[in-house]
Amino acid sequence: MTVSAGPWSSRERAWMRRALALAARGWGQTAPNPMVGAVIVRDGKIVGSGFHPRYGERHAEAIALAQAGELARGADVYCTLEPCNAHGNQPPCSQALIAAGVRRVVAAIADPNPAKANGAAALRSAGVEVEFGLDAEAARELNAPFLHWASGASRPWITLKLAVSIDGAIAAADREPGWLTGEAARREVHRLRAGADAIAVGIGTAIADDPLLTVRGVRKPRVAPLRVVFDLQGRLPLTSQLARSARKVPVAVVTASAAAPAVQALAQKGVLPIEASELPEALRALHARGVHHLLVEGGAALAGALLGGNLVDRLVIFQAPVLLGTGALGAFSAVPPALTSHLSRWRVVARTEFDDDLMTVLAPPVR
């Protein structure tokens, strides 16, 4: 693959940003496919654009080509991912681009999925110019869980979400349940849930907060995320919201023994036991069940175990302008002391304000 670093013009950057914005409109709808956007430009004007709207439906390039019609001949195409080169639910985009007579394709990144790759080679063989690298970092971030899976990972991409006070705590000394953040931040959390294959909490959080862990108040995902409780001893109450709703939206408990009476009682309520004695084993089991992106929402013990095992790929912190004071439970209280300095080296990917709350997305240092 030939990678070009440009020089890209400001107009080309704008066209790729448009393609990325279009791709993001597929959030929660395209998995296990990636989100993809495409823009077709001829004589300096956009003549066609599209995005992959839902798994099984037409791909971004096909939609953009249909919109452009004959204007696609001799045009340039800006797409967020290398066009696919294999038959699946839809025909290969590389062949559609060749048939339309496009002149040049600029893809932000290559497709690492061996089942779909080599679109660039097919295009070049047909005389179409192909370049890579425009807004590559943004394109990788948009589809990071997919790229992680397609590259052969054996565990899910893990996003750890924490809501903290300005003194770094996740719960007051009395451990009374309640919201730290405001409505706008909580809506963003539901949007994040919609983009994940599963949502997980530790048993301490499940007992203390009795969460439902469903997607509410935003566009529903194509497939409701699996709800997961890391519960080695089968302590999830049968009266919990999770257990009572397990037959409507799937719930799994990661437990040391699926045969334990408490776990069997949960199974009779429709809860799926996943037997694993160690965290890496549990993550491999979830991955084998199709969980490519796991959103973990706490608590401190599970967060500490994931961070301690270098298993977190993105850390999303919602900081609320409140003080929880002496005796409050620190967000990183269970992180091994040796890792404290390591956390300070994480890089900021994005910062967004939601009314009075600040969301910061961080990525770990290169491993």
N, C-alpha and C positions, 0 to 999 in steps of 0.2 A: 504493500500500500504506500502510495506517495502522499506525504503529509505536507501541506502548504501552510505557511504562517502568514500568508498574504503577499504583499501588503493589501489589506482589505480596505475598500473605500467606506466612507461613512454611510453611503446609500446601501452598500452590501450588508453592512452591520445592521442597519435598520430593517432590511428584508429578513435577515436571519432572526432578529429579535421578534419580528412579526410571526415567523414560523414557530418560534419557541412559545410565544403567547398562545397561539392556536393549539399547539400540542398540549399545553396545560389544561385545556378545556376537556380533555379526556380523563381527567383525574377521577380515579375510582371506578372507571368504566372499562378500561382496556385490558387489565390484568387477566391472564399472564402475559399478554402482549405489552410492549412499551407504548408510551404516549409519543405520538409523532405528528409533526406539523410540516406543511410544505407550501411554498410560495413560488409561483411561476412569473417570471419577469421578461418582458419583451420591449425593446426600445425604451428602457428606463421606467416602464410602468408595470404594475402588478396586473396580470391578465387572468390569473387563477390562483386560488388558495384553498386549503382544506386541512382537516385534521382527522385522525383516526377516532371516531366517536365512541365506538363500543366494540368489545371483543366479538369477532365473527363478522363484523360489518366492513365496508370498504375502507381501504387504507388511504392515508392522507394524499399520496401522490395521485391515486386514481380519482379522487374527488376534485383535486386541483386541475388535473388534465381535462376532466369533463367540463369544468367551468371555463377553462381556457379555449377549448375547441381547437380550431385550426390555428389560433394564435400561439399555440404551444410549439409549432414548427419553428426551429431556429431560436427558441427562447432559452433562458437560463432558469434552472430550478434550484431553489434553496430549501434544503430539507434538514431536519434535526438529527436524522439517523440515516446511515447508508441504506439505499433502497433494497428491499428484500429480493431474493433471487430463487425463490422456491414456491411451489404450489402448496397452499394450506387451505384455510377457509376461503382465501382470496387468491387470485392469480398473482404471479410475481410482478412487483412494481417496476423492476429493471426492464422487463420486456415491454411493459406499457409505455415507459418513457422512450424506449428505442422506437417503438411503432409510431409514437407521436412526433418523432423527429426533433427532439430537443437537442440543443447545441452543447449544453454544458450543465453539469450537476455539481453543486457545492453542498457537501454534507458536513454537518458539524462534527460527527464522530462515526467511526466504523461500527458495524454490528458484530459483536463478539459471538453471537449465537451461531454455531457451525451449521445448524439446520437452515439458516436463512442467509448466511453470509455470501460473499463473492459477487454481490450486486455491482460493485465498482468494476470488477474484472469483466463482467458481461457487458457493461456499458462501454468500457474502453475498447473491447473487441469490436463493438459496433461503430466505433469512431466518435463516441461521445466523450468530451473532456470531463474529467472528474477531479475534484479537489476536496481536501479535508481540512478541518481545523478551525473554521470560523465559529467563534463562540463555543468552542469545544467544552470549556469548563462548565458553562451554564447547562449545556446539553447533557453532560455527564451527571450533574447534580439532579436534574429533572428526573432522570431515569436510573438513579443510582441503585435501587433495589433490583431492578431488572438486569442491569449490567453485572451486578454481583452474582446473581443466579446464573446468567448466561456464560459467565467466565468459569463456571464449574465449582462454585462454593458448595460446601456440604452443610452449611447452617444458614438460617435466614439473615438478611440484612436487618440489623437491630437499631431502632430509634428509641432512645430513652427520653421520655418526657417527664419533667419535674416542674411543679408549681412551688415557688419558694417565696419567702418573705425577704425584705431587704437585709435581714440579718442571717439569711441562708438557711432558714428552717422550713420544714414542710408541715409541721403540726405543732400546736401549742402544747404547753406542759400538761394540760388536762386531757389532751388527745381527743377533744370533742370534735366530731366531724363538722365540716363546713367548708365553704368556698373561700379560697385566698384571692382568686382573681375575679375580674368582672365578667359581665355577659359576653362582651366582644371577644375576649381571650378564650372563654369557654367554647364559643362558637368555632373558633379556629381549631381547638382541640378536636371537635367533632369532624371538622374538615380533614384533619390529619388522620383520624380514625378511618374515614372513608377511603383513604389511599393505602391502607394496610390490609394484609391478609388475615392478621390476627392481632388481638389486643390482649395484653397480659398484665396481671398484677400478682403480687405476692399474697400469701394467705393472711398476713397481718392486715394488709389494706382491705382485703375482701371482707374480713370480719369487722374491722373498725368502721369502714365506710358503707358497707353493703351496696357496692356500685352495680349498675346495670350493664355498663360497658357497651351500649349500642350506639349507633350513629343517629343523632337527632338534630333537627333544626337546620340541616344543610342537605344538599342533593344526596339522595340515597346511593350507595355504591351498587354496582351490578350484582355483586355477591356480598352478603352481610359478613363482616369479619368474624372469624372464630374467636370466641372469648375464652381465655386461658387463665387458670389459677395455678400458680406453683404452690402445691399443697402436699408435701411429702407424707403427711400423716392422715390425710383425709379429713381435715378439720372444717371444711366448708359446710356451713349449716344447711340442712335440708330446707330450712325456711328462708334462706337467702334469696334475693332477687335473681341471682344467677341460676341457682338450682331450680327455682320455680318457673323460670322461663326457658329452660334448656331445650324443651321440645319445640319451641318457636324459633329461637336463634341458637345455633350450636354452642355448647360449652364443653371445655375439656379441663381436666385436672391432671397436672403432672405430679405423680405420686410414686412413692418407693415401692408400694405393693398394690397392684390392681385387685388382688384377692382379699384385701383387708375388709372387714365387715362394713366399716364406715364408707369406704369407697364403693363397695357393692350397693349400698343403700343409695348413694348418689347416682350410680349407674341406672338404678331402677327409676330414677327421676328423669333419665335421658342424658345424663352427664357422661362424657366419654373419658374413661381413664387412659392415661398415657404413662406407662411404667418406665421410670428412669430414676436411677439413684444419684446421678451427678448432672450438673447443669449442661455441660457439653453434649452429653448423651440425650438430654431432653431436647436440646436445640436441633440435633440431628433428626430426632424423631418427628419434630414439628415440620422440619424442612421436607422430610420424606412424605408428609401428608399435604404438601403443596403450599406450605407457609413460606413464601419467599421474602416477605416483609413483615417483621414483628414489631409492633409498637408497644413498648413497655411503659406503663404509667405508675410504677412504684410498687412497693414502698422502698424505704431506706435499705433494708436487708437485701432485697433483690437487686436494687441499683448497685449496691456495694459489691455483690457477687459478680455482676456483669462487668462492671468497671475493673474490678480486681482481676478478672480473667481476660482483659483486653478484648471484650466481646461487643463493645458498643461502637457503632459506626457513625451515629449522629446523636448528639446530646441537645435536646430542645428544652430550654429553661424559660419558663414564664415567671417573671419577677413582679410581685405585687408591692405597692408602696405601703406596707404594713410591717410593724415590728412584733415578733412573737415572744421575744424576751427570754429571760432565764428559764432553763429547764425545757425549752422547746427542742423538738427532735430535728437535728441537723440533717440536711439533705444528703450529705456525704459522710455521715457519722459511721457508716459501716464500710467505708472505703479503706483498704489497708494504708497505714501511714506512709509506707514507702511510695505510694502512688500519688500523694498530694502534690508533689512538685511536677509530676507527669501531667496532671490535669491543667496546670497553669500554662502548659505548652500547646493546648488545643487552640486551633485557629477559628476565628469567627467566619462563618459562611454567610450569615444574614442577620440583620436586626430589624424588627418591625414593632411599632407601637400599636397597641390595642387599647384605646382610651388611656387609662392610667397605668396599664400594665405593659411591660417590655418583654418581648419574645426574642431570645438570642439562640441561634442555631450554631452549634460548634462541631467541628470535625477533629478527630484525633490526629496527632502527628503521624507522618508517614511511617508505616511499620516496616 
